[in-house]
């Protein structure tokens, strides 16, 4: 037997291969993108804002709530986005579990720290409002800490923590309590990353934590978010610690920027053929795609929003 380039040459068999029956042509499978419709970011947030105002939220609260709710759709976690509008938030507004115009009660104010009862206000707005208050105090004292209770479901903790980022501050949100004794999103943290996309950590559940650390982490969250806020004295309530830290009160802005750039730049690379990225990087890329192409909504979600808009006599959701 001869060789070609060291590879043995094998004679081709003269036996005829059995004739396979020609299969029936299959129905063309839809390309995944065909079952998703894209809508502009502003159009989606505008519609959700109008839905909330139709349920008696003041416009400023409705806007903040809509931005918090749409955060999941804009960062690649649609299961925690507008899909929760009719499943969770509107029913709680309808049955009175969440009060759209509840005014927060300041229980204790100590300058850099305060304790606030939001009296069952929509959490999508209340936690963002608490972070804005923390940011304001951090601008004066270097740190602002809001101990919070009496809020409804608040969406992604990371979104509310990220409200500190435009002020070049670090944001931290911890949550404890709730209907089943465990907040749905117990931890969110956001920090400037210098020359790189901002760091945004959003821990969904304690199941995401290594089992050896669950007990200690759960106690840490309960102390800061539960014990400190006094939420244990209130049934079916969620307690939070909302904190903002202004790094430039401790060091120069240029020094912090360079240190953050060095830290997050050192985290980027490849390991075993897989790109290494930190929390916030992928979400920033997904948001850029949404800004350029629109927010992807699957057909059932798009239809649900269309029907909701029609029922409330709102303008239909315009796609791209």
GUKOLDREN-800556 format. One record per residue (C-alpha): residue number from 0; x, y negated, z. Coordinates in nm, 3 decimals. Example, Ala and Ser with C-alpha at 12.3 -4.5 7.8 and 13.67 -1.06 7.14 Angstrom:
<marfi 0; <1.230; 0.450; 0.780>>
<marfi 1; <1.367; 0.106; 0.714>>
// end
This chain:
<marfi 0; <0.000; 0.000; 0.000>>
<marfi 1; <0.143; -0.337; -0.095>>
<marfi 2; <0.161; -0.650; 0.109>>
<marfi 3; <0.114; -1.017; 0.046>>
<marfi 4; <0.303; -1.244; 0.277>>
<marfi 5; <0.338; -0.954; 0.519>>
<marfi 6; <-0.038; -0.888; 0.524>>
<marfi 7; <-0.140; -0.537; 0.402>>
<marfi 8; <-0.344; -0.532; 0.083>>
<marfi 9; <-0.649; -0.307; 0.111>>
<marfi 10; <-0.835; -0.189; -0.197>>
<marfi 11; <-1.185; -0.325; -0.234>>
<marfi 12; <-1.449; -0.055; -0.191>>
<marfi 13; <-1.638; 0.042; -0.506>>
<marfi 14; <-1.944; 0.144; -0.306>>
<marfi 15; <-2.237; -0.085; -0.361>>
<marfi 16; <-2.367; -0.249; -0.054>>
<marfi 17; <-2.733; -0.173; 0.026>>
<marfi 18; <-2.970; -0.431; -0.107>>
<marfi 19; <-3.129; -0.621; 0.181>>
<marfi 20; <-3.488; -0.730; 0.135>>
<marfi 21; <-3.518; -1.100; 0.072>>
<marfi 22; <-3.649; -1.259; 0.390>>
<marfi 23; <-3.955; -1.478; 0.379>>
<marfi 24; <-3.858; -1.844; 0.375>>
<marfi 25; <-3.882; -1.978; 0.727>>
<marfi 26; <-4.067; -2.295; 0.812>>
<marfi 27; <-3.816; -2.580; 0.823>>
<marfi 28; <-3.717; -2.655; 1.180>>
<marfi 29; <-3.750; -3.019; 1.274>>
<marfi 30; <-3.427; -3.203; 1.328>>
<marfi 31; <-3.415; -3.288; 1.701>>
<marfi 32; <-3.402; -3.659; 1.627>>
<marfi 33; <-3.730; -3.632; 1.437>>
<marfi 34; <-3.928; -3.551; 1.749>>
<marfi 35; <-3.787; -3.849; 1.939>>
<marfi 36; <-3.894; -4.202; 1.864>>
<marfi 37; <-3.671; -4.496; 1.948>>
<marfi 38; <-3.806; -4.822; 2.085>>
<marfi 39; <-3.616; -5.144; 2.164>>
<marfi 40; <-3.508; -5.179; 2.526>>
<marfi 41; <-3.695; -5.507; 2.574>>
<marfi 42; <-4.014; -5.361; 2.427>>
<marfi 43; <-4.007; -5.069; 2.672>>
<marfi 44; <-3.934; -5.285; 2.976>>
<marfi 45; <-4.196; -5.542; 2.867>>
<marfi 46; <-4.465; -5.275; 2.843>>
<marfi 47; <-4.384; -5.123; 3.183>>
<marfi 48; <-4.381; -5.475; 3.331>>
<marfi 49; <-4.730; -5.541; 3.194>>
<marfi 50; <-4.852; -5.207; 3.329>>
<marfi 51; <-4.730; -5.299; 3.677>>
<marfi 52; <-4.881; -5.647; 3.662>>
<marfi 53; <-5.210; -5.485; 3.559>>
<marfi 54; <-5.186; -5.295; 3.888>>
<marfi 55; <-5.155; -5.620; 4.088>>
<marfi 56; <-4.777; -5.658; 4.119>>
<marfi 57; <-4.663; -6.021; 4.087>>
<marfi 58; <-4.471; -6.067; 3.764>>
<marfi 59; <-4.126; -6.105; 3.925>>
<marfi 60; <-4.177; -5.783; 4.123>>
<marfi 61; <-4.318; -5.605; 3.820>>
<marfi 62; <-4.015; -5.700; 3.610>>
<marfi 63; <-3.766; -5.574; 3.868>>
<marfi 64; <-3.970; -5.256; 3.912>>
<marfi 65; <-3.981; -5.197; 3.536>>
<marfi 66; <-3.604; -5.240; 3.504>>
<marfi 67; <-3.548; -4.994; 3.790>>
<marfi 68; <-3.790; -4.739; 3.644>>
<marfi 69; <-3.647; -4.760; 3.291>>
<marfi 70; <-3.292; -4.718; 3.423>>
<marfi 71; <-3.310; -4.340; 3.380>>
<marfi 72; <-3.413; -4.370; 3.014>>
<marfi 73; <-3.132; -4.617; 2.945>>
<marfi 74; <-2.861; -4.401; 3.102>>
<marfi 75; <-2.951; -4.053; 2.979>>
<marfi 76; <-3.170; -3.920; 3.264>>
<marfi 77; <-3.522; -3.967; 3.125>>
<marfi 78; <-3.672; -3.724; 3.377>>
<marfi 79; <-3.628; -3.996; 3.641>>
<marfi 80; <-3.738; -4.279; 3.412>>
<marfi 81; <-4.075; -4.383; 3.270>>
<marfi 82; <-4.186; -4.020; 3.297>>
<marfi 83; <-4.251; -4.101; 3.665>>
<marfi 84; <-4.479; -4.395; 3.586>>
<marfi 85; <-4.807; -4.204; 3.564>>
<marfi 86; <-4.688; -3.904; 3.765>>
<marfi 87; <-4.577; -4.091; 4.077>>
<marfi 88; <-4.590; -4.470; 4.087>>
<marfi 89; <-4.934; -4.554; 3.950>>
<marfi 90; <-5.112; -4.288; 4.161>>
<marfi 91; <-4.947; -4.426; 4.478>>
<marfi 92; <-5.059; -4.777; 4.386>>
<marfi 93; <-5.410; -4.647; 4.319>>
<marfi 94; <-5.446; -4.460; 4.650>>
<marfi 95; <-5.301; -4.740; 4.863>>
<marfi 96; <-4.986; -4.554; 4.966>>
<marfi 97; <-4.793; -4.838; 4.803>>
<marfi 98; <-4.907; -5.199; 4.848>>
<marfi 99; <-4.821; -5.417; 4.546>>
<marfi 100; <-4.824; -5.750; 4.732>>
<marfi 101; <-4.695; -5.645; 5.073>>
<marfi 102; <-4.470; -5.913; 5.224>>
<marfi 103; <-4.148; -5.799; 5.396>>
<marfi 104; <-4.120; -5.854; 5.770>>
<marfi 105; <-3.782; -5.964; 5.907>>
<marfi 106; <-3.742; -5.776; 6.234>>
<marfi 107; <-3.385; -5.875; 6.319>>
<marfi 108; <-3.148; -6.121; 6.151>>
<marfi 109; <-2.784; -6.135; 6.259>>
<marfi 110; <-2.626; -6.324; 5.972>>
<marfi 111; <-2.430; -6.060; 5.784>>
<marfi 112; <-2.678; -5.790; 5.886>>
<marfi 113; <-3.057; -5.773; 5.907>>
<marfi 114; <-3.338; -5.524; 5.964>>
<marfi 115; <-3.639; -5.557; 5.730>>
<marfi 116; <-3.970; -5.371; 5.715>>
<marfi 117; <-4.112; -5.393; 5.362>>
<marfi 118; <-4.452; -5.267; 5.480>>
<marfi 119; <-4.505; -5.014; 5.201>>
<marfi 120; <-4.409; -5.246; 4.917>>
<marfi 121; <-4.311; -5.081; 4.585>>
<marfi 122; <-3.965; -4.937; 4.638>>
<marfi 123; <-3.867; -5.003; 4.276>>
<marfi 124; <-3.880; -5.372; 4.368>>
<marfi 125; <-3.807; -5.366; 4.742>>
<marfi 126; <-3.469; -5.189; 4.730>>
<marfi 127; <-3.351; -5.422; 4.454>>
<marfi 128; <-3.471; -5.720; 4.661>>
<marfi 129; <-3.280; -5.586; 4.961>>
<marfi 130; <-2.964; -5.557; 4.753>>
<marfi 131; <-3.006; -5.915; 4.630>>
<marfi 132; <-3.032; -6.028; 4.993>>
<marfi 133; <-2.721; -5.826; 5.078>>
<marfi 134; <-2.533; -5.985; 4.789>>
<marfi 135; <-2.634; -6.333; 4.905>>
<marfi 136; <-2.506; -6.267; 5.255>>
<marfi 137; <-2.188; -6.104; 5.128>>
<marfi 138; <-2.118; -6.427; 4.942>>
<marfi 139; <-2.118; -6.606; 5.279>>
<marfi 140; <-1.976; -6.344; 5.515>>
<marfi 141; <-1.783; -6.105; 5.289>>
<marfi 142; <-2.032; -5.828; 5.360>>
<marfi 143; <-2.410; -5.808; 5.365>>
<marfi 144; <-2.594; -5.517; 5.525>>
<marfi 145; <-2.970; -5.471; 5.504>>
<marfi 146; <-3.127; -5.196; 5.713>>
<marfi 147; <-3.456; -5.125; 5.541>>
<marfi 148; <-3.773; -4.927; 5.605>>
<marfi 149; <-4.130; -4.921; 5.478>>
<marfi 150; <-4.066; -4.879; 5.105>>
<marfi 151; <-4.235; -4.664; 4.843>>
<marfi 152; <-4.047; -4.445; 4.589>>
<marfi 153; <-3.750; -4.642; 4.460>>
<marfi 154; <-3.607; -4.449; 4.165>>
<marfi 155; <-3.231; -4.419; 4.123>>
<marfi 156; <-3.021; -4.543; 4.414>>
<marfi 157; <-2.733; -4.612; 4.175>>
<marfi 158; <-2.939; -4.867; 3.982>>
<marfi 159; <-3.004; -5.072; 4.295>>
<marfi 160; <-2.640; -5.045; 4.403>>
<marfi 161; <-2.537; -5.174; 4.060>>
<marfi 162; <-2.721; -5.503; 4.121>>
<marfi 163; <-2.404; -5.606; 4.308>>
<marfi 164; <-2.182; -5.562; 4.000>>
<marfi 165; <-2.261; -5.891; 3.819>>
<marfi 166; <-2.135; -6.067; 4.133>>
<marfi 167; <-1.807; -5.867; 4.125>>
<marfi 168; <-1.914; -5.691; 4.443>>
<marfi 169; <-1.933; -5.331; 4.559>>
<marfi 170; <-2.285; -5.201; 4.619>>
<marfi 171; <-2.388; -4.910; 4.838>>
<marfi 172; <-2.735; -4.761; 4.897>>
<marfi 173; <-2.810; -4.475; 5.135>>
<marfi 174; <-3.158; -4.333; 5.189>>
<marfi 175; <-3.310; -4.093; 5.442>>
<marfi 176; <-3.656; -3.975; 5.543>>
<marfi 177; <-3.947; -3.966; 5.303>>
<marfi 178; <-4.235; -3.723; 5.263>>
<marfi 179; <-4.030; -3.405; 5.308>>
<marfi 180; <-3.765; -3.539; 5.541>>
<marfi 181; <-3.510; -3.591; 5.264>>
<marfi 182; <-3.491; -3.890; 5.033>>
<marfi 183; <-3.495; -3.797; 4.664>>
<marfi 184; <-3.183; -4.003; 4.594>>
<marfi 185; <-2.976; -4.016; 4.913>>
<marfi 186; <-2.675; -4.207; 4.781>>
<marfi 187; <-2.588; -4.461; 4.517>>
<marfi 188; <-2.266; -4.659; 4.486>>
<marfi 189; <-2.138; -4.905; 4.229>>
<marfi 190; <-1.803; -5.081; 4.203>>
<marfi 191; <-1.623; -5.297; 3.947>>
<marfi 192; <-1.366; -5.094; 3.753>>
<marfi 193; <-1.146; -5.371; 3.622>>
<marfi 194; <-1.086; -5.333; 3.249>>
<marfi 195; <-1.297; -5.015; 3.231>>
<marfi 196; <-1.671; -4.936; 3.245>>
<marfi 197; <-1.811; -4.991; 3.593>>
<marfi 198; <-1.817; -4.705; 3.842>>
<marfi 199; <-2.175; -4.602; 3.924>>
<marfi 200; <-2.227; -4.292; 4.137>>
<marfi 201; <-2.583; -4.163; 4.172>>
<marfi 202; <-2.627; -3.858; 4.390>>
<marfi 203; <-2.961; -3.695; 4.315>>
<marfi 204; <-2.992; -3.451; 4.603>>
<marfi 205; <-2.782; -3.299; 4.875>>
<marfi 206; <-2.769; -2.985; 4.659>>
<marfi 207; <-2.509; -3.167; 4.449>>
<marfi 208; <-2.271; -3.173; 4.747>>
<marfi 209; <-2.038; -2.884; 4.827>>
<marfi 210; <-2.205; -2.660; 5.084>>
<marfi 211; <-1.924; -2.709; 5.335>>
<marfi 212; <-1.983; -3.083; 5.336>>
<marfi 213; <-2.365; -3.088; 5.335>>
<marfi 214; <-2.413; -3.095; 5.713>>
<marfi 215; <-2.164; -3.376; 5.770>>
<marfi 216; <-2.289; -3.577; 5.476>>
<marfi 217; <-2.652; -3.535; 5.582>>
<marfi 218; <-2.569; -3.666; 5.929>>
<marfi 219; <-2.376; -3.960; 5.783>>
<marfi 220; <-2.677; -4.058; 5.571>>
<marfi 221; <-2.922; -4.006; 5.858>>
<marfi 222; <-2.718; -4.229; 6.090>>
<marfi 223; <-2.672; -4.516; 5.846>>
<marfi 224; <-3.011; -4.499; 5.672>>
<marfi 225; <-3.240; -4.328; 5.923>>
<marfi 226; <-3.126; -4.397; 6.280>>
<marfi 227; <-3.014; -4.754; 6.209>>
<marfi 228; <-3.345; -4.850; 6.043>>
<marfi 229; <-3.560; -4.672; 6.301>>
<marfi 230; <-3.743; -4.481; 6.031>>
<marfi 231; <-3.771; -4.180; 6.262>>
<marfi 232; <-4.042; -4.365; 6.453>>
<marfi 233; <-4.260; -4.387; 6.139>>
<marfi 234; <-4.421; -4.087; 5.969>>
<marfi 235; <-4.375; -4.040; 5.593>>
<marfi 236; <-4.138; -4.337; 5.569>>
<marfi 237; <-3.804; -4.384; 5.396>>
<marfi 238; <-3.516; -4.567; 5.560>>
<marfi 239; <-3.225; -4.718; 5.370>>
<marfi 240; <-2.897; -4.889; 5.425>>
<marfi 241; <-2.832; -5.140; 5.150>>
<marfi 242; <-2.489; -5.300; 5.157>>
<marfi 243; <-2.286; -5.536; 4.941>>
<marfi 244; <-1.915; -5.605; 4.988>>
<marfi 245; <-1.735; -5.901; 4.830>>
<marfi 246; <-1.373; -5.789; 4.773>>
<marfi 247; <-1.255; -6.137; 4.686>>
<marfi 248; <-1.314; -6.252; 5.045>>
<marfi 249; <-1.028; -6.021; 5.144>>
<marfi 250; <-0.792; -6.046; 4.846>>
<marfi 251; <-0.746; -6.237; 4.523>>
<marfi 252; <-0.981; -6.170; 4.234>>
<marfi 253; <-0.682; -6.103; 4.005>>
<marfi 254; <-0.529; -5.858; 4.250>>
<marfi 255; <-0.855; -5.665; 4.288>>
<marfi 256; <-0.906; -5.655; 3.910>>
<marfi 257; <-0.557; -5.513; 3.850>>
<marfi 258; <-0.591; -5.255; 4.129>>
<marfi 259; <-0.932; -5.140; 4.005>>
<marfi 260; <-0.801; -5.115; 3.648>>
<marfi 261; <-0.507; -4.905; 3.763>>
<marfi 262; <-0.729; -4.673; 3.969>>
<marfi 263; <-0.995; -4.603; 3.709>>
<marfi 264; <-0.749; -4.600; 3.421>>
<marfi 265; <-0.554; -4.325; 3.600>>
<marfi 266; <-0.870; -4.110; 3.612>>
<marfi 267; <-0.913; -4.097; 3.236>>
<marfi 268; <-0.759; -3.814; 3.039>>
<marfi 269; <-0.808; -3.459; 2.914>>
<marfi 270; <-0.809; -3.132; 3.102>>
<marfi 271; <-0.832; -2.800; 2.922>>
<marfi 272; <-0.965; -2.964; 2.609>>
<marfi 273; <-1.241; -3.143; 2.802>>
<marfi 274; <-1.243; -3.523; 2.843>>
<marfi 275; <-1.218; -3.637; 3.205>>
<marfi 276; <-1.451; -3.928; 3.284>>
<marfi 277; <-1.576; -4.083; 3.608>>
<marfi 278; <-1.941; -4.154; 3.700>>
<marfi 279; <-2.064; -4.455; 3.506>>
<marfi 280; <-1.859; -4.401; 3.189>>
<marfi 281; <-2.106; -4.176; 3.008>>
<marfi 282; <-2.398; -4.390; 3.124>>
<marfi 283; <-2.233; -4.702; 2.984>>
<marfi 284; <-2.187; -4.533; 2.646>>
<marfi 285; <-2.549; -4.415; 2.644>>
<marfi 286; <-2.668; -4.767; 2.724>>
<marfi 287; <-2.467; -4.904; 2.431>>
<marfi 288; <-2.642; -4.657; 2.201>>
<marfi 289; <-2.981; -4.766; 2.334>>
<marfi 290; <-2.892; -5.130; 2.278>>
<marfi 291; <-2.791; -5.058; 1.919>>
<marfi 292; <-3.048; -4.796; 1.818>>
<marfi 293; <-3.329; -4.818; 2.072>>
<marfi 294; <-3.436; -4.601; 2.365>>
<marfi 295; <-3.524; -4.242; 2.266>>
<marfi 296; <-3.868; -4.126; 2.384>>
<marfi 297; <-4.003; -3.780; 2.314>>
<marfi 298; <-4.338; -3.757; 2.141>>
<marfi 299; <-4.547; -3.673; 2.453>>
<marfi 300; <-4.392; -3.963; 2.647>>
<marfi 301; <-4.439; -4.204; 2.359>>
<marfi 302; <-4.802; -4.095; 2.318>>
<marfi 303; <-4.865; -4.129; 2.693>>
<marfi 304; <-4.736; -4.487; 2.692>>
<marfi 305; <-4.946; -4.568; 2.384>>
<marfi 306; <-5.259; -4.434; 2.553>>
<marfi 307; <-5.179; -4.622; 2.874>>
<marfi 308; <-5.132; -4.946; 2.681>>
<marfi 309; <-5.460; -4.893; 2.499>>
<marfi 310; <-5.649; -4.820; 2.822>>
<marfi 311; <-5.515; -5.142; 2.978>>
<marfi 312; <-5.571; -5.340; 2.656>>
<marfi 313; <-5.202; -5.415; 2.620>>
<marfi 314; <-5.006; -5.452; 2.299>>
<marfi 315; <-4.890; -5.114; 2.163>>
<marfi 316; <-4.531; -5.006; 2.200>>
<marfi 317; <-4.340; -5.102; 1.888>>
<marfi 318; <-4.082; -4.852; 1.764>>
<marfi 319; <-3.779; -4.891; 1.540>>
// end
